[in-house]
Amino acid sequence: MKAWHDGIIVDEHSITVSPLSHSFSRGTAIFEVLEIVDSYRGPAIFGLAEHIERLYRSAELLFIPLSSTITPTKLSQAICDTVRANKLSNGIIKLFIFFPTPEYSCIPFDKTLSIAIFCSRPPAANGIENHSFTAMISRYRKNHPECVPVHAKATGFYVNSYLALWDARTKGFDEAILLDTMGYIAEGATSNIFIVKDSILITPQLRAILPGITRKFILDIASQFMQCREADITMDDLLSAEEVFFSNSIQRIMPIRQIGNSLIFEKVPGVFTQKIIRAINDVIYGKMPDFLHWLTFID
């Protein structure tokens, strides 16, 4: 596959980073994962503007001088150019901003940045209505926002997710559900979480979670046919929910069929989860004109 690296399209395997680089050794790289969808008008990037906005916010929160390196417009163009170079009609984009220079200090002396944009084919079909997941409540808590800026998408923060997911998989579950340090439901290892209770779609407040792009879109589109709310979710709320699902930029909607060893949902995905899956597909296939701003067409 072809990649974009500091202004040039190259073979992806030619991009290397020293283990002594600040971002490798300190976990200070920021990144985004975007989906390429095969829309009614051909290849399109889902939520490009929203991902770019969050990326610049991540840079700001981690004191990374991205704004002085490249403009959002040029970065968006680079992403589109990478998709074109790979001739993909659907797939995944992964974008990294990092300090490439070898450093031994905690703060990088050299503030030079590198940008790398990769594309790959989709790992699995999205929106599959007969696929569901099991999850467990993790013993690891979500990072507290006064310890690290949890609204930033930084590589180092994902050690938290790695531990939670590894623990869940060793116990026979597909996914992990993390609580925040106050004991409320926070998110999945690499996903936001939603519940349906009393026919209301509820997701945790942004206080201690990553502001997911798919999360934002779901709240936007689901409000067309149901009541939506951002609120603290207790364990009791979760365990008495009618439907539960994860959302992320790779798999979009991940219906949960089981939590722990006791709570099992009989019909998965549930009625409202199915409506949201269909609504997302309708946007991609051009059936909801008011939401087409979520798509950036490649050609």
C-alpha positions as CSV (number, residue, x, y, z in Angstrom):
1,M,0.0,0.0,0.0
2,K,1.0,3.6,-0.5
3,A,1.3,6.1,2.3
4,W,1.7,9.9,2.7
5,H,4.8,10.9,4.6
6,D,5.8,14.5,5.2
7,G,4.4,15.6,1.8
8,I,5.4,12.7,-0.4
9,I,3.5,9.5,-1.4
10,V,5.8,6.6,-0.7
11,D,5.6,2.8,-0.1
12,E,4.3,2.3,3.4
13,H,7.2,0.0,4.3
14,S,9.7,2.8,3.7
15,I,8.5,4.7,6.7
16,T,10.5,4.0,9.8
17,V,10.7,5.6,13.3
18,S,13.6,5.2,15.7
19,P,12.7,3.6,19.1
20,L,14.6,6.5,20.5
21,S,12.2,9.0,19.0
22,H,10.3,11.0,21.6
23,S,6.9,9.9,20.4
24,F,7.9,6.2,20.4
25,S,9.6,6.2,23.8
26,R,7.2,8.6,25.5
27,G,3.9,7.8,23.8
28,T,3.4,11.4,22.6
29,A,2.1,10.6,19.1
30,I,-1.4,11.7,18.3
31,F,-3.6,9.9,15.8
32,E,-6.9,9.5,14.1
33,V,-8.7,6.5,12.5
34,L,-11.1,7.2,9.7
35,E,-13.4,5.1,7.5
36,I,-13.5,5.1,3.8
37,V,-17.0,4.2,2.7
38,D,-18.3,3.0,-0.7
39,S,-21.1,5.6,-0.9
40,Y,-23.8,6.2,-3.6
41,R,-21.4,8.6,-5.2
42,G,-18.3,6.5,-5.0
43,P,-15.5,6.5,-2.3
44,A,-16.0,9.0,0.5
45,I,-14.4,9.6,3.9
46,F,-16.8,9.6,6.8
47,G,-16.5,12.5,9.3
48,L,-13.3,13.9,7.8
49,A,-13.8,17.5,9.1
50,E,-14.7,16.2,12.6
51,H,-11.7,14.0,12.8
52,I,-9.4,16.8,11.7
53,E,-10.9,19.1,14.3
54,R,-10.3,16.5,17.0
55,L,-6.8,15.9,15.8
56,Y,-5.9,19.6,16.2
57,R,-7.6,19.7,19.6
58,S,-5.4,16.7,20.6
59,A,-2.3,18.5,19.5
60,E,-3.3,21.6,21.5
61,L,-3.9,19.5,24.7
62,L,-0.5,17.8,24.3
63,F,1.4,20.9,23.4
64,I,2.2,19.6,20.0
65,P,2.8,22.5,17.5
66,L,0.6,21.0,14.7
67,S,-0.9,24.3,13.7
68,S,2.5,25.7,12.8
69,T,3.3,22.6,10.7
70,I,0.3,22.1,8.4
71,T,-3.1,23.7,7.9
72,P,-6.3,21.6,8.3
73,T,-7.1,22.2,4.6
74,K,-3.7,20.8,3.5
75,L,-4.0,17.9,5.9
76,S,-7.4,17.0,4.6
77,Q,-6.1,17.1,1.1
78,A,-3.2,14.8,2.0
79,I,-5.7,12.3,3.4
80,C,-7.7,12.4,0.2
81,D,-4.6,12.1,-1.9
82,T,-3.6,9.0,0.1
83,V,-6.9,7.3,-0.6
84,R,-6.7,8.1,-4.3
85,A,-3.1,6.7,-4.5
86,N,-4.4,3.4,-3.1
87,K,-7.5,3.3,-5.3
88,L,-9.7,2.2,-2.4
89,S,-13.4,2.3,-2.5
90,N,-13.7,1.4,1.2
91,G,-11.3,0.8,4.0
92,I,-9.5,2.4,6.9
93,I,-7.3,5.5,7.2
94,K,-4.8,5.8,10.0
95,L,-3.0,9.1,10.5
96,F,-0.1,9.8,12.9
97,I,1.5,13.0,14.1
98,F,4.7,12.5,16.0
99,F,8.1,13.8,17.1
100,P,10.6,11.7,15.0
101,T,13.9,12.9,16.5
102,P,15.7,10.7,19.0
103,E,15.4,12.3,22.4
104,Y,16.4,11.4,26.0
105,S,14.6,14.2,27.8
106,C,11.0,14.1,29.0
107,I,10.2,17.1,26.8
108,P,11.4,17.1,23.2
109,F,14.2,19.6,22.5
110,D,13.5,19.3,18.7
111,K,9.9,20.3,18.1
112,T,10.0,19.1,14.4
113,L,7.0,17.0,13.6
114,S,6.4,14.1,11.1
115,I,3.1,13.2,9.6
116,A,2.3,9.8,8.2
117,I,-1.0,8.7,6.6
118,F,-1.8,5.0,5.9
119,C,-4.6,3.3,4.2
120,S,-5.7,-0.4,4.5
121,R,-8.6,-2.5,3.3
122,P,-11.4,-3.0,5.8
123,P,-10.8,-5.7,8.4
124,A,-14.4,-6.8,8.3
125,A,-17.8,-5.7,6.8
126,N,-19.5,-2.9,8.8
127,G,-23.1,-2.7,9.9
128,I,-23.5,-6.5,10.1
129,E,-26.8,-6.9,11.8
130,N,-26.3,-10.5,12.9
131,H,-22.9,-10.0,14.6
132,S,-22.8,-9.2,18.3
133,F,-20.3,-9.1,21.1
134,T,-19.7,-10.1,24.7
135,A,-18.3,-7.7,27.3
136,M,-17.2,-7.7,30.9
137,I,-16.7,-4.9,33.4
138,S,-13.0,-4.3,33.5
139,R,-11.0,-4.1,36.7
140,Y,-9.1,-1.2,35.1
141,R,-10.6,2.3,35.4
142,K,-10.6,4.9,32.7
143,N,-7.8,7.5,33.2
144,H,-8.9,10.5,35.3
145,P,-9.1,13.8,33.3
146,E,-7.0,15.5,35.9
147,C,-4.2,13.0,35.3
148,V,-4.1,13.1,31.5
149,P,-6.2,15.0,29.0
150,V,-8.6,12.2,28.1
151,H,-10.2,14.2,25.3
152,A,-6.9,13.8,23.3
153,K,-6.4,10.8,21.1
154,A,-2.7,10.0,22.0
155,T,-0.9,6.7,21.7
156,G,0.4,6.6,25.2
157,F,-3.1,6.7,26.7
158,Y,-4.0,3.5,25.0
159,V,-2.0,1.4,27.5
160,N,-5.1,1.8,29.6
161,S,-7.2,0.3,26.8
162,Y,-4.6,-2.4,26.1
163,L,-4.7,-3.7,29.6
164,A,-8.5,-3.7,29.8
165,L,-9.0,-5.5,26.5
166,W,-6.2,-8.0,27.1
167,D,-7.8,-8.9,30.5
168,A,-11.2,-9.3,28.9
169,R,-9.9,-11.5,26.1
170,T,-8.1,-13.8,28.6
171,K,-11.4,-14.2,30.4
172,G,-13.2,-15.2,27.3
173,F,-15.0,-11.9,26.4
174,D,-14.8,-9.9,23.2
175,E,-14.7,-6.5,24.8
176,A,-14.1,-4.6,28.1
177,I,-16.3,-1.9,29.7
178,L,-14.4,0.6,31.7
179,L,-15.7,2.6,34.6
180,D,-14.4,6.1,35.4
181,T,-12.8,6.9,38.8
182,M,-16.2,7.9,40.1
183,G,-17.7,4.5,39.4
184,Y,-19.8,5.5,36.4
185,I,-19.8,3.7,33.0
186,A,-17.1,5.4,30.9
187,E,-16.5,3.6,27.6
188,G,-15.2,0.5,25.9
189,A,-11.5,-0.2,25.4
190,T,-11.5,1.5,22.0
191,S,-15.2,2.5,21.7
192,N,-17.9,4.7,23.1
193,I,-20.9,3.0,24.7
194,F,-24.6,3.6,24.4
195,I,-27.6,2.1,26.3
196,V,-31.3,2.2,25.5
197,K,-33.4,2.5,28.6
198,D,-37.2,3.3,28.5
199,S,-36.8,3.8,24.8
200,I,-34.2,6.7,25.4
201,L,-30.7,6.5,23.9
202,I,-28.2,7.4,26.6
203,T,-24.4,7.7,26.4
204,P,-21.9,8.9,29.1
205,Q,-21.1,12.6,29.4
206,L,-17.8,13.8,27.9
207,R,-16.3,14.5,31.3
208,A,-14.0,11.5,31.3
209,I,-14.2,10.0,27.8
210,L,-12.8,10.5,24.4
211,P,-15.3,12.5,22.2
212,G,-15.9,9.8,19.6
213,I,-16.7,11.0,16.1
214,T,-19.1,8.1,15.5
215,R,-20.6,8.9,18.9
216,K,-21.3,12.4,17.8
217,F,-22.9,11.2,14.5
218,I,-25.1,8.7,16.3
219,L,-26.4,11.4,18.7
220,D,-27.0,13.6,15.6
221,I,-28.9,11.1,13.5
222,A,-30.7,9.1,16.3
223,S,-32.3,12.4,17.5
224,Q,-34.4,12.2,14.3
225,F,-36.5,9.3,15.7
226,M,-35.8,8.9,19.4
227,Q,-34.9,10.9,22.5
228,C,-31.2,11.1,23.2
229,R,-29.4,12.0,26.3
230,E,-25.8,12.4,27.6
231,A,-25.8,11.5,31.3
232,D,-23.9,9.6,34.0
233,I,-24.7,5.9,33.6
234,T,-24.6,3.7,36.8
235,M,-24.0,0.0,36.9
236,D,-27.7,-0.4,37.7
237,D,-28.6,1.6,34.6
238,L,-26.3,-0.6,32.5
239,L,-27.6,-3.9,33.9
240,S,-31.3,-2.9,33.5
241,A,-30.9,-1.5,29.9
242,E,-33.0,-2.8,27.1
243,E,-30.1,-2.5,24.6
244,V,-26.4,-1.9,24.7
245,F,-23.9,-1.2,22.0
246,F,-20.4,0.2,21.3
247,S,-19.5,2.6,18.5
248,N,-16.2,3.4,16.8
249,S,-14.8,4.5,13.5
250,I,-13.9,1.0,12.3
251,Q,-16.9,-1.1,13.1
252,R,-19.5,1.7,13.5
253,I,-22.0,-0.2,15.7
254,M,-21.1,-3.2,17.9
255,P,-24.3,-4.7,19.5
256,I,-23.6,-6.3,22.9
257,R,-25.4,-9.6,23.5
258,Q,-23.9,-10.4,26.9
259,I,-22.3,-8.5,29.9
260,G,-20.5,-10.6,32.4
261,N,-21.7,-14.1,33.0
262,S,-25.3,-13.2,33.8
263,L,-26.8,-10.5,31.7
264,I,-27.8,-11.8,28.3
265,F,-29.9,-9.9,25.8
266,E,-32.4,-12.1,23.9
267,K,-32.7,-10.0,20.7
268,V,-29.5,-8.5,19.4
269,P,-29.3,-6.1,17.8
270,G,-32.3,-4.5,19.5
271,V,-35.0,-2.5,17.7
272,F,-33.4,0.9,18.3
273,T,-29.9,-0.4,17.5
274,Q,-31.2,-1.7,14.2
275,K,-32.8,1.7,13.4
276,I,-29.4,3.4,14.0
277,I,-27.6,0.9,11.8
278,R,-30.1,1.5,9.0
279,A,-29.9,5.3,9.4
280,I,-26.1,5.2,9.0
281,N,-26.4,3.1,5.9
282,D,-29.1,5.4,4.6
283,V,-26.6,8.4,4.9
284,I,-23.9,6.5,3.0
285,Y,-26.4,5.5,0.3
286,G,-27.7,9.1,-0.1
287,K,-31.1,8.6,1.4
288,M,-30.7,11.3,4.0
289,P,-29.6,14.5,2.3
290,D,-29.5,16.5,5.5
291,F,-26.6,14.4,6.7
292,L,-24.5,14.3,3.6
293,H,-22.1,16.9,5.2
294,W,-20.7,13.9,7.1
295,L,-19.3,12.5,3.8
296,T,-16.2,13.9,1.9
297,F,-16.3,12.5,-1.6
298,I,-12.9,11.5,-3.0
299,D,-13.8,12.0,-6.7
